[in-house]
Amino acid sequence: MPAEGRKVAPGYTSVGGTGGTGGGCAIAFGFPFMAAGIGMLAVGLGAFGTFEGPRIVLFAMGCVFFAAGFFVAYQGVSAILALKAAARRQAEHPGEPWYVDHPWDPSGATHGGIKGLIGGFLGLLFFGGFLTPFNWWAWFSNEGVLPVKILVSLFDLILLACVFAWVYEVLRRTKYGVSMLRFGTFPFFLGEPLTVYLQGASRIAGYTKLTATLRCVEEVTERKTSTDSNGRTTTTQTTVGYIVWEETRAFAPGEVKLPEAGKARLFQLWRPKDELSEWRLEFDLPQGDGARPSQLLNDDNKFVWQLVISAETPGLDYDATFLLPVYAR
C-alpha cells in the first residue's frame, strides 16, 4: 500500500532487479511470443499462408511479438546470470557485502552513454510497430470509425512526443558527453565523509543555477488489488521511490570555479578521465536519521543512494544521477 506522508523522490527510476528471481519463468513466458512473432513474420514475408490485407501490417505485428518475447526472455537470462555473478563475487570477497550487492566499479560511476540511446531508439521502433496495425485499421481499411481514429491519433501523438524526447536526449548527450563521477574511496560508509569528483565539470561552466542532492531512496514495489462489478479481481503493481534521507546544496553562479576543457564529441559519447576539470564534492553521510546502507540485490525492496547533479546552462540543461556505494561498517 502507498506510504502516507512520505515524499516521493522526483525523477526516480528503478535501478532494476539483480536478485535473479523469476528468471526461468520469464524465459518460459517469452518464448511463445517469439514463436508467434516468427510465424507472423514468415506469413508477412510470403513464406507460407495467406493474409487478407497489407503484408507490412502483419510484418510489423510479427516484429512486435518477437521483440516483446525476446525482451522478456532476455530479462530472465540476465536475472539468472546476475544471481550467479553475485554468488561468485561473494566467494571472491568474503566479509565485503558491497561486492555481492551490486557489480560496482570501484573507480566511479557514470551517467548516460550510447547504450541508453540505443535502448530508447529500439523502444520507439517497438512502439511504432505496435501502432502500425491500428493505424492501418483507422485510416486505410475503410472500417475505422471516428472513435477509433481519435484514439489512434492520441497514441500517435504520444509516439511523436517520445520521438522529440529521444532527440532532445541525443542533443544533450552531444553537448555534455557521458558524465563520470570518480569515487574518493570505495565504498563509502555511513557516519563518515563522502568525497567524489565530477569529471569534465567544465562542460557546465556558465551555469545560472547549480544543485547537488545526495539522497537515500527506498524503492518499493507496491501491489494493489481491485474488484470490478462482475467480481473479477485484478492486481497491479508499481515501483515507487520514497526519500529516506536527503541533503541538497545550491551553488550561486560563479561560486564553483570550473577550468576550461575540451568539448564533448558527437560520435564519441564516452571519454577518458578528465582530472583537469574535476569538481570536488564533499558530504557527511548520516549515522541514523533513518538512513540505511545500500541494498540493491532485493527485487521488491531496495535502498538506493544517489547523487543528483543539475545545472541550468545556456541552451540545454545538465542533469545526471549517479549510483553510490554506501554501506555500514
DRENLUMZA-389525 format. One record per residue (C-alpha): residue number from 0; residue in one letter; chain; x, y, z. Coordinates in steps of 0.05 Angstrom, whole numbers. Layout:
<recs>
[rec NUM, A, A, [X, Y, Z]]
...
</recs>
This chain:
<recs>
[rec 0, M, A, [0, 0, 0]]
[rec 1, P, A, [24, 71, -12]]
[rec 2, A, A, [60, 103, 47]]
[rec 3, E, A, [20, 162, 71]]
[rec 4, G, A, [60, 226, 82]]
[rec 5, R, A, [124, 200, 50]]
[rec 6, K, A, [160, 243, -1]]
[rec 7, V, A, [167, 212, -70]]
[rec 8, A, A, [237, 220, -100]]
[rec 9, P, A, [229, 266, -161]]
[rec 10, G, A, [255, 237, -226]]
[rec 11, Y, A, [270, 170, -194]]
[rec 12, T, A, [273, 109, -239]]
[rec 13, S, A, [283, 37, -216]]
[rec 14, V, A, [354, 12, -214]]
[rec 15, G, A, [329, -56, -237]]
[rec 16, G, A, [329, -122, -202]]
[rec 17, T, A, [392, -163, -194]]
[rec 18, G, A, [365, -218, -150]]
[rec 19, G, A, [352, -268, -205]]
[rec 20, T, A, [283, -287, -180]]
[rec 21, G, A, [234, -309, -233]]
[rec 22, G, A, [286, -315, -288]]
[rec 23, G, A, [263, -383, -311]]
[rec 24, C, A, [190, -361, -313]]
[rec 25, A, A, [208, -300, -354]]
[rec 26, I, A, [245, -343, -405]]
[rec 27, A, A, [187, -392, -410]]
[rec 28, F, A, [138, -334, -418]]
[rec 29, G, A, [178, -301, -472]]
[rec 30, F, A, [188, -360, -520]]
[rec 31, P, A, [115, -367, -541]]
[rec 32, F, A, [113, -293, -561]]
[rec 33, M, A, [178, -303, -600]]
[rec 34, A, A, [148, -363, -636]]
[rec 35, A, A, [85, -326, -653]]
[rec 36, G, A, [126, -268, -679]]
[rec 37, I, A, [167, -314, -724]]
[rec 38, G, A, [103, -343, -752]]
[rec 39, M, A, [75, -275, -768]]
[rec 40, L, A, [140, -253, -800]]
[rec 41, A, A, [140, -316, -843]]
[rec 42, V, A, [70, -302, -868]]
[rec 43, G, A, [84, -228, -877]]
[rec 44, L, A, [145, -245, -919]]
[rec 45, G, A, [104, -292, -961]]
[rec 46, A, A, [140, -356, -938]]
[rec 47, F, A, [73, -391, -928]]
[rec 48, G, A, [-1, -379, -917]]
[rec 49, T, A, [-44, -321, -940]]
[rec 50, F, A, [-64, -256, -907]]
[rec 51, E, A, [-122, -211, -925]]
[rec 52, G, A, [-91, -143, -921]]
[rec 53, P, A, [-24, -108, -929]]
[rec 54, R, A, [33, -155, -911]]
[rec 55, I, A, [71, -97, -879]]
[rec 56, V, A, [18, -96, -824]]
[rec 57, L, A, [29, -170, -808]]
[rec 58, F, A, [104, -160, -813]]
[rec 59, A, A, [101, -103, -762]]
[rec 60, M, A, [59, -146, -715]]
[rec 61, G, A, [109, -202, -721]]
[rec 62, C, A, [166, -156, -703]]
[rec 63, V, A, [128, -130, -643]]
[rec 64, F, A, [111, -200, -617]]
[rec 65, F, A, [182, -225, -628]]
[rec 66, A, A, [213, -164, -596]]
[rec 67, A, A, [167, -169, -535]]
[rec 68, G, A, [183, -242, -525]]
[rec 69, F, A, [257, -232, -535]]
[rec 70, F, A, [258, -175, -485]]
[rec 71, V, A, [223, -216, -431]]
[rec 72, A, A, [267, -276, -444]]
[rec 73, Y, A, [329, -232, -443]]
[rec 74, Q, A, [309, -203, -376]]
[rec 75, G, A, [302, -274, -349]]
[rec 76, V, A, [370, -295, -374]]
[rec 77, S, A, [401, -231, -346]]
[rec 78, A, A, [369, -243, -278]]
[rec 79, I, A, [397, -314, -274]]
[rec 80, L, A, [466, -291, -295]]
[rec 81, A, A, [464, -234, -244]]
[rec 82, L, A, [448, -283, -189]]
[rec 83, K, A, [507, -328, -209]]
[rec 84, A, A, [553, -267, -213]]
[rec 85, A, A, [532, -246, -143]]
[rec 86, A, A, [548, -315, -116]]
[rec 87, R, A, [616, -313, -150]]
[rec 88, R, A, [631, -244, -121]]
[rec 89, Q, A, [611, -269, -52]]
[rec 90, A, A, [662, -326, -57]]
[rec 91, E, A, [716, -278, -81]]
[rec 92, H, A, [703, -224, -28]]
[rec 93, P, A, [682, -256, 38]]
[rec 94, G, A, [665, -204, 91]]
[rec 95, E, A, [655, -150, 38]]
[rec 96, P, A, [580, -148, 25]]
[rec 97, W, A, [584, -89, -23]]
[rec 98, Y, A, [616, -133, -76]]
[rec 99, V, A, [557, -181, -71]]
[rec 100, D, A, [503, -128, -71]]
[rec 101, H, A, [520, -98, -139]]
[rec 102, P, A, [574, -103, -193]]
[rec 103, W, A, [606, -38, -173]]
[rec 104, D, A, [663, -4, -210]]
[rec 105, P, A, [708, 16, -151]]
[rec 106, S, A, [735, 75, -191]]
[rec 107, G, A, [669, 110, -200]]
[rec 108, A, A, [601, 114, -234]]
[rec 109, T, A, [575, 140, -300]]
[rec 110, H, A, [510, 171, -326]]
[rec 111, G, A, [488, 168, -398]]
[rec 112, G, A, [522, 133, -456]]
[rec 113, I, A, [506, 103, -522]]
[rec 114, K, A, [470, 43, -491]]
[rec 115, G, A, [413, 85, -465]]
[rec 116, L, A, [404, 120, -532]]
[rec 117, I, A, [402, 54, -569]]
[rec 118, G, A, [352, 27, -519]]
[rec 119, G, A, [308, 88, -529]]
[rec 120, F, A, [312, 81, -605]]
[rec 121, L, A, [292, 8, -602]]
[rec 122, G, A, [234, 27, -556]]
[rec 123, L, A, [210, 77, -607]]
[rec 124, L, A, [213, 24, -662]]
[rec 125, F, A, [173, -24, -618]]
[rec 126, F, A, [120, 28, -602]]
[rec 127, G, A, [115, 48, -676]]
[rec 128, G, A, [109, -25, -697]]
[rec 129, F, A, [55, -36, -645]]
[rec 130, L, A, [15, 23, -672]]
[rec 131, T, A, [22, 2, -746]]
[rec 132, P, A, [-38, -45, -750]]
[rec 133, F, A, [-82, 3, -712]]
[rec 134, N, A, [-64, 60, -759]]
[rec 135, W, A, [-80, 15, -818]]
[rec 136, W, A, [-147, -2, -787]]
[rec 137, A, A, [-163, 70, -771]]
[rec 138, W, A, [-140, 104, -836]]
[rec 139, F, A, [-133, 54, -892]]
[rec 140, S, A, [-182, -4, -882]]
[rec 141, N, A, [-245, 37, -894]]
[rec 142, E, A, [-271, 8, -829]]
[rec 143, G, A, [-242, 58, -780]]
[rec 144, V, A, [-299, 95, -746]]
[rec 145, L, A, [-288, 163, -715]]
[rec 146, P, A, [-276, 140, -643]]
[rec 147, V, A, [-222, 92, -669]]
[rec 148, K, A, [-189, 148, -708]]
[rec 149, I, A, [-189, 194, -647]]
[rec 150, L, A, [-160, 140, -601]]
[rec 151, V, A, [-106, 121, -651]]
[rec 152, S, A, [-88, 194, -662]]
[rec 153, L, A, [-77, 203, -588]]
[rec 154, F, A, [-28, 146, -586]]
[rec 155, D, A, [6, 173, -648]]
[rec 156, L, A, [16, 239, -612]]
[rec 157, I, A, [46, 202, -553]]
[rec 158, L, A, [94, 168, -601]]
[rec 159, L, A, [112, 236, -631]]
[rec 160, A, A, [125, 264, -561]]
[rec 161, C, A, [171, 204, -546]]
[rec 162, V, A, [209, 218, -610]]
[rec 163, F, A, [220, 290, -590]]
[rec 164, A, A, [243, 268, -521]]
[rec 165, W, A, [293, 220, -552]]
[rec 166, V, A, [320, 273, -599]]
[rec 167, Y, A, [327, 321, -540]]
[rec 168, E, A, [367, 269, -502]]
[rec 169, V, A, [413, 258, -562]]
[rec 170, L, A, [426, 333, -567]]
[rec 171, R, A, [440, 336, -492]]
[rec 172, R, A, [489, 277, -496]]
[rec 173, T, A, [522, 312, -555]]
[rec 174, K, A, [533, 374, -512]]
[rec 175, Y, A, [556, 340, -447]]
[rec 176, G, A, [580, 271, -467]]
[rec 177, V, A, [579, 216, -415]]
[rec 178, S, A, [581, 242, -343]]
[rec 179, M, A, [633, 208, -299]]
[rec 180, L, A, [637, 212, -223]]
[rec 181, R, A, [702, 188, -191]]
[rec 182, F, A, [698, 159, -121]]
[rec 183, G, A, [746, 186, -69]]
[rec 184, T, A, [743, 118, -33]]
[rec 185, F, A, [707, 53, -44]]
[rec 186, P, A, [659, 40, -14]]
[rec 187, F, A, [631, 97, 28]]
[rec 188, F, A, [608, 84, 99]]
[rec 189, L, A, [551, 113, 139]]
[rec 190, G, A, [574, 164, 190]]
[rec 191, E, A, [636, 182, 150]]
[rec 192, P, A, [654, 234, 98]]
[rec 193, L, A, [636, 222, 25]]
[rec 194, T, A, [682, 253, -27]]
[rec 195, V, A, [670, 249, -102]]
[rec 196, Y, A, [697, 284, -164]]
[rec 197, L, A, [653, 302, -224]]
[rec 198, Q, A, [699, 296, -284]]
[rec 199, G, A, [690, 341, -344]]
[rec 200, A, A, [656, 392, -300]]
[rec 201, S, A, [678, 449, -345]]
[rec 202, R, A, [620, 429, -391]]
[rec 203, I, A, [573, 463, -341]]
[rec 204, A, A, [613, 527, -339]]
[rec 205, G, A, [569, 589, -344]]
[rec 206, Y, A, [513, 557, -304]]
[rec 207, T, A, [459, 602, -276]]
[rec 208, K, A, [435, 551, -225]]
[rec 209, L, A, [471, 490, -197]]
[rec 210, T, A, [448, 440, -145]]
[rec 211, A, A, [475, 375, -118]]
[rec 212, T, A, [429, 328, -79]]
[rec 213, L, A, [453, 268, -40]]
[rec 214, R, A, [395, 223, -24]]
[rec 215, C, A, [377, 154, 3]]
[rec 216, V, A, [316, 126, -32]]
[rec 217, E, A, [274, 67, -12]]
[rec 218, E, A, [249, 33, -75]]
[rec 219, V, A, [185, -4, -61]]
[rec 220, T, A, [143, -49, -105]]
[rec 221, E, A, [71, -33, -87]]
[rec 222, R, A, [15, -81, -106]]
[rec 223, K, A, [-59, -61, -108]]
[rec 224, T, A, [-117, -109, -118]]
[rec 225, S, A, [-184, -85, -143]]
[rec 226, T, A, [-250, -119, -158]]
[rec 227, D, A, [-297, -99, -215]]
[rec 228, S, A, [-373, -103, -216]]
[rec 229, N, A, [-370, -174, -243]]
[rec 230, G, A, [-329, -198, -184]]
[rec 231, R, A, [-265, -205, -223]]
[rec 232, T, A, [-202, -184, -187]]
[rec 233, T, A, [-141, -153, -218]]
[rec 234, T, A, [-74, -138, -187]]
[rec 235, T, A, [-29, -81, -210]]
[rec 236, Q, A, [40, -64, -185]]
[rec 237, T, A, [81, -1, -189]]
[rec 238, T, A, [152, 16, -168]]
[rec 239, V, A, [158, 78, -125]]
[rec 240, G, A, [219, 112, -95]]
[rec 241, Y, A, [210, 145, -27]]
[rec 242, I, A, [262, 191, 2]]
[rec 243, V, A, [290, 165, 68]]
[rec 244, W, A, [344, 219, 75]]
[rec 245, E, A, [370, 275, 32]]
[rec 246, E, A, [414, 337, 32]]
[rec 247, T, A, [413, 389, -23]]
[rec 248, R, A, [465, 441, -36]]
[rec 249, A, A, [455, 501, -82]]
[rec 250, F, A, [513, 539, -113]]
[rec 251, A, A, [509, 611, -136]]
[rec 252, P, A, [533, 630, -206]]
[rec 253, G, A, [609, 633, -206]]
[rec 254, E, A, [615, 600, -137]]
[rec 255, V, A, [644, 537, -167]]
[rec 256, K, A, [709, 552, -206]]
[rec 257, L, A, [710, 509, -268]]
[rec 258, P, A, [772, 507, -312]]
[rec 259, E, A, [770, 505, -388]]
[rec 260, A, A, [769, 437, -422]]
[rec 261, G, A, [751, 404, -488]]
[rec 262, K, A, [680, 397, -513]]
[rec 263, A, A, [641, 333, -514]]
[rec 264, R, A, [643, 296, -580]]
[rec 265, L, A, [584, 279, -624]]
[rec 266, F, A, [603, 208, -643]]
[rec 267, Q, A, [642, 191, -580]]
[rec 268, L, A, [593, 194, -522]]
[rec 269, W, A, [645, 169, -474]]
[rec 270, R, A, [712, 200, -455]]
[rec 271, P, A, [773, 183, -413]]
[rec 272, K, A, [785, 211, -344]]
[rec 273, D, A, [788, 286, -344]]
[rec 274, E, A, [822, 305, -279]]
[rec 275, L, A, [838, 375, -304]]
[rec 276, S, A, [766, 396, -299]]
[rec 277, E, A, [744, 357, -238]]
[rec 278, W, A, [696, 386, -188]]
[rec 279, R, A, [705, 361, -117]]
[rec 280, L, A, [643, 350, -76]]
[rec 281, E, A, [641, 330, -2]]
[rec 282, F, A, [583, 308, 41]]
[rec 283, D, A, [578, 280, 112]]
[rec 284, L, A, [540, 215, 109]]
[rec 285, P, A, [489, 207, 166]]
[rec 286, Q, A, [491, 156, 221]]
[rec 287, G, A, [419, 144, 238]]
[rec 288, D, A, [364, 192, 217]]
[rec 289, G, A, [331, 133, 183]]
[rec 290, A, A, [387, 126, 132]]
[rec 291, R, A, [400, 55, 110]]
[rec 292, P, A, [460, 23, 75]]
[rec 293, S, A, [454, 6, 1]]
[rec 294, Q, A, [412, -55, -13]]
[rec 295, L, A, [405, -69, -87]]
[rec 296, L, A, [401, -145, -91]]
[rec 297, N, A, [329, -149, -66]]
[rec 298, D, A, [279, -145, -123]]
[rec 299, D, A, [219, -119, -83]]
[rec 300, N, A, [250, -72, -32]]
[rec 301, K, A, [315, -34, -44]]
[rec 302, F, A, [353, 22, -11]]
[rec 303, V, A, [390, 64, -62]]
[rec 304, W, A, [440, 120, -52]]
[rec 305, Q, A, [444, 172, -107]]
[rec 306, L, A, [478, 237, -123]]
[rec 307, V, A, [436, 281, -169]]
[rec 308, I, A, [471, 340, -202]]
[rec 309, S, A, [431, 391, -241]]
[rec 310, A, A, [453, 454, -275]]
[rec 311, E, A, [416, 506, -315]]
[rec 312, T, A, [463, 528, -371]]
[rec 313, P, A, [455, 567, -437]]
[rec 314, G, A, [419, 520, -485]]
[rec 315, L, A, [405, 450, -460]]
[rec 316, D, A, [408, 440, -384]]
[rec 317, Y, A, [451, 388, -349]]
[rec 318, D, A, [422, 332, -307]]
[rec 319, A, A, [457, 269, -283]]
[rec 320, T, A, [442, 217, -230]]
[rec 321, F, A, [498, 173, -202]]
[rec 322, L, A, [490, 109, -162]]
[rec 323, L, A, [534, 108, -99]]
[rec 324, P, A, [561, 50, -57]]
[rec 325, V, A, [542, 69, 14]]
[rec 326, Y, A, [546, 14, 67]]
[rec 327, A, A, [554, 3, 142]]
[rec 328, R, A, [618, -20, 175]]
</recs>
